[in-house]
Amino acid sequence: METTTLATAALILLVLLLVLGGVAKIATAGTDAEPGGLTRLGPAMLVPERWRKPMLIFCACVEITLATGLLFTRNPLPRWGTIAFFSVATYVLWELRRRRPDVGCGCFGEASGSPVGLRSIGRAVALTAMAVAVALVPVSGAEVLSGLSLDLAIALAAGVVLLSLLSPELEEAIARVRYRAPCEQRPVPAARALSRLRSSSEWRSHTALLVSVEPEDTWRELCWRFFVYPGRTAAGAKAEVVFAVYLSGRRPAVRVAVVGADGNDGTLHESMGISAAR
C-alpha cells in the first residue's frame, strides 16, 4: 500500500476527528449546564473558572481551523500545527490522569466526561502519528477525491477500527442507548422546555392575556417544567398565567391555568399538539 494512500486515509480521519471535536466543544460551551459543570472536563481545570468557557470555544476554533487547513491546502502550517496540537493533548491527558483521575478529557465535550484512561491517551498518540504522516506526505482534499480506491477504503477501515477501540465515548453512547434514565432524572434545560411551550397552541391562544412574554418564575417538578407569567383575565383583572410543559415524548403535553388575584384558577386546558424535537 502506497504511502500517499496511507497519508490520505490519515488526512480524512484527522479532519473528521477535529471537526467532531470542535463542534462537540462548541455545543458543550453553549448548553445551559449547571454552574461548575465544565469542571468535569479535564482541560477546564487548567484555567480560572471565568476563562473555562472561552478556552473551550478557543480550542474548538483551533480544531476547526486546523481541519480546514488540512483539507483545502498543502500549507505546512496547519500540518505542523496539528502535530503540535495532538502532542500537547497527549501531554495534557497524561498529566490529567496522574493529577486528576476523576475528570474526563473533554475531547468531545460532554460526551468525554468519563475519567481519562490509557485508551484516551493512546488515541491522542495515534492521532499525533497520523498528523506526522500527513506532514511528511503532504496531501489535500484533492487527493481524497482523485485517490478513491480499494486500498484507501481498507486503510480508512483500519483507521476507524483503531480509533473506535481507543474511544471510550462509543461505549458510553451505547450504554446510554441501552439504559435510559427515567424522565424524572433526565436533565432537560429550561430553554428547551420554553421552546416547546412557545410552539404550542396553548401558548398562542393565551398570549393575549400575558402582560410580559418573559416568565417571572419557573421551576421543575418531576417530569413537568412550570412557567409563571404576569397577566390579566379576560375581564381585565390581574392574574397569573401558569403553563406546565411535560418533559418527555416527541409531542409532549402542555397545560395552562389562569390564576386570579383571589387564588381561584380557571379551567385547566391541555394541548398535545407540540411537534418540537426533543
Summary of the structure (lengths in Angstrom):
residues: 278
radius of gyration: 24.9
end to end distance: 45.9
largest distance: 81.8
contacts: 823
relative contact order: 0.11
helix: 58%
strand: 14%
